[in-house]
Amino acid sequence: MTATPWGFRDILPEEAQAREDIALTVKACLKGHGYLPVETPILEDKAALDAGGHLADTPFKLFDEDGRFLVVRPDNTLPIVRLVSSRMDAHDLPLRLRYEAPVVRAASRNSGLTRQFTQLGFELIGEGGATGDAEVVSLAIEAVRALELPAWHIVCGSVRPFKEVLARCSSRELADRVVALVHANDFVDLDDVVAASAEDAPVRRALTELPRLSGGVEVLDRVDELLEGIGAGAGATADLRALYGALAERAPEARERLSFDFSLMNSFDYYTGLVFKVYAAGIPDAVGSGGRYDAVFDGVLAAAPHVPAAGLAFSLERLEAARSTDEVPEAASLRIAVPKGSLNADALRVLEAAGLDVACLRDPGRHLIFRARDTHEGADAIGDVEYIIVRPTDAPAFVALGGADCGICGRDSLIEADLNVLQLVDLQFGACRFIEAEPAWRAGEAERAYARRGSLRVATKYPRIASAWYESRGVNADIVSLHGNIELGPIVGLSDRIVDITATGTTLRENDLVITGEVMECTARFFANPGRARLDARVRRLAERLAAVAG
């Protein structure tokens, strides 16, 4: 008996049948609107896919006997771009294509994430503007209705407004840094970077506020105000307004299940306008995502120099999970991951200051889950809350994987976990520094060892933080991951130096260690599951309250 490789699994008949039923239902919807099936190889030439746009990371790469660099496809859209560019021409437009195919993507080991999943998707090539946007969104709505998914919801955004703001940045270096932070969902560092910049106040305001905007169609007015403040005009929201209007004709009741969220701005080098996600059954992970990628086909077809395109890909696995959900609570408690240990007292302080009852957490005993209520009343009340007590290092996993809606932990825990969470507020407690250090009596030995070996051996409990810091400085470092008593590493000759956390420096002094480098500063942060933040307004309300009392 052998197990499958990690991140892959067998699918037995009962589940396979359920998956097949879902696929047949979705494909019937698409077929009814003239979408034709296509199939592409599971192996693709990497150079050919790179030419089409941003390529998701794939862990499986190989060379064939001709020396070509091949990859196992991490996505289905770019292979279809390659297919269209090589096998079709402008006379075939508009193209309506659909597919059902597995893809393989990179995932962190022991993260609970799968490396293979199946996409059910469609591409509309050659139809742009509001008409094309409305077609792909209404098709997604038709599919979730046909599947009878409970509590489905569409969240729309657009990369156009933020691109307008980025174009007005005087510093390209700043613009690149801002894009990286937006892609990483790190709005705390975004605030710090923008505040320290020399940009005009309206640009700074737009850079930090725009990614936080969410709500109904009225939120587009605020987007227009921010853009008008930087002299960009209001045209950047025209596509979303047109989509909202078009849905009034195609699916008028669906507009009640549609919202706008400008944290939804991924892949600026790929998407050109609308981006949207489909949620269902209270599951925080989107069951489908897509958008408009007009630039991908520029210059691909000789007779049509510019070809608009949009599409969507459902995750078959997430559709199956949503369809098998029996009940969706209408008003479930907001679940908050509260850290134990040194961050606990301050976490309770800020939660209480924000209006939440934390009396049950003062003497928790061995209980792990506690129920309480918001002390505020009125339309903005959060209502029932549920606390779970976790280690700070575990809080990102609980939130990212749906065990909690939001939580509190140190910035270091978020970096080390490297999971998809939305960092919303710097709570300004738990301040500490990450430093590089060595024994005072071994001064100069690390440099001599580096000159001899070409690398520095470093002991740490924080391998991601240490690795990133050395890479940013162009230093080759061999990281030794330890779990305690890091100071012993260079003392007994296990390593040349350490990267560790310090608050007062007492432990360093008592072990005759001296600081040789400042890595970063760290405080506690409030963060959320991106899906929950987009679907549940209580998450944003709590973030606003915490921001008001932090410090």
Secondary structure, 3 states (H helix, E strand, C coil): CCCCCCCCCCCCHHHHHHHHHHHHHHHHHHHHCCCEECCCCCEEEHHHHHCCCCCCCCCCEEECCCCCEEEECCCCHHHHHHHHHHHCCHHHCCEEEEEEEEEECCCCCCCCCCCEEEEEEEEEECCCHHHHHHHHHHHHHHHHHHCCCCCCEEEEEECHHHHHHHHCCCCHHHHHHHHHHHHCCEHHHHHHHHHCCCCCHHHHHHHHHHHHCEECCCHHHHHHHHHHHCCCCCHHHHHHHHHHHHHHHHCHHHHHHEEEECCCCCCCCCCCCEEEEEECCCCCCCCEEEEECHHHHCCCECCECCCCEEEEEEEHHHHHHHHCCCCCCCCCCEEEEEECHHHHHHHHHHHHHCCECCHHHCCCCCCCEEEEEECCCCCCCCCEEEEEEECCCCHHHHHHCCCCCEEEEEHHHHHHHCCCCEEEEECCCCCEEEEEEEEHHHCCHHHHHHHHHCCEEEEECCHHHHHHHHHHCCCCEEEEECCCCCCHHHHCCCCCEEEEEECCCHHHHHCCEEEEEEEEEECEEEEECHHHHHHCHHHHHHHHHHHHHCC
